[in-house]
Amino acid sequence: MTKFLTNTNDSERREKCLKAFANISLYDEEEYKLKLSDEGMIDILLVFLQNENDNSLEIRELCFTILSNLCKNCAKNKKIFRKKNGIELI
């Protein structure tokens, strides 16, 4: 699903895909959160946030939500987020 997300420029499809990721990111199991970050999800979300002219407010809000969920109770994802300069971005 991450490949589909990065290969589409259609805002509507991107938004629907991010909504699915937002639901997945709600699982409190660290295993699921780490799988998403291993798929490059943190990088993808940060790129979307940096390109705010290309992405609607709703897409950017979904990115923030997913990043927050992925980092919640997950020290490894917090470390990845910091290493990718996520704190400076927001």
C-alpha positions in Angstrom: 0.0 0.0 0.0 3.0 2.3 0.5 3.9 2.0 -3.1 0.4 2.9 -4.2 0.6 5.9 -1.9 3.8 7.2 -3.4 2.9 6.4 -7.0 -0.3 8.4 -7.2 -0.7 12.1 -7.6 -4.5 11.9 -7.3 -5.4 13.8 -4.1 -8.5 11.8 -3.5 -6.8 8.4 -3.8 -3.9 9.6 -1.6 -6.4 10.8 1.0 -8.2 7.5 1.1 -5.0 5.6 1.3 -3.8 7.8 4.2 -7.1 7.2 6.0 -6.5 3.5 5.8 -3.0 4.0 7.2 -4.5 6.2 10.0 -6.7 3.3 11.0 -3.8 0.9 10.9 -1.6 3.3 13.0 -4.2 3.2 15.8 -3.1 -0.3 16.8 -1.2 0.0 20.0 1.0 -3.0 19.2 4.6 -1.9 18.6 5.0 -4.7 16.0 2.5 -3.0 13.6 4.0 0.4 14.2 7.5 -0.9 13.4 6.3 -2.7 10.2 4.9 0.6 9.0 8.1 2.5 9.7 10.1 -0.4 8.1 8.0 0.2 4.9 9.3 3.8 4.9 6.0 5.3 6.1 7.7 8.0 8.2 9.8 9.1 5.3 6.7 9.3 3.0 4.7 11.3 5.5 7.5 13.8 6.1 7.9 14.3 2.3 4.1 15.0 2.1 4.4 17.5 4.9 7.3 19.2 3.2 5.4 19.6 -0.1 2.5 21.5 1.4 1.6 23.1 -2.0 1.0 19.6 -3.5 -1.1 18.3 -0.6 -4.3 19.5 0.8 -4.8 20.5 4.5 -6.7 17.2 5.1 -3.8 15.2 3.7 -1.3 17.1 5.9 -3.5 16.6 8.9 -3.7 12.8 8.2 0.1 12.8 8.0 0.4 14.4 11.4 -2.1 12.0 12.9 -0.3 8.9 11.5 3.1 10.2 12.6 1.7 10.8 16.1 0.2 7.4 16.3 3.3 5.7 15.0 5.4 7.4 17.7 3.0 6.9 20.6 4.5 4.4 23.0 7.2 3.4 20.4 10.7 4.5 21.3 12.1 3.2 18.0 9.8 5.2 15.9 10.4 8.3 18.0 14.1 7.9 17.4 13.6 7.5 13.6 11.3 10.5 13.6 14.0 12.6 15.3 16.8 11.3 13.0 14.7 12.3 9.9 14.5 15.9 11.3 10.7 15.5 11.9 10.8 17.7 15.0 12.3 20.6 13.0 9.7 20.1 10.2 6.8 20.6 12.6 
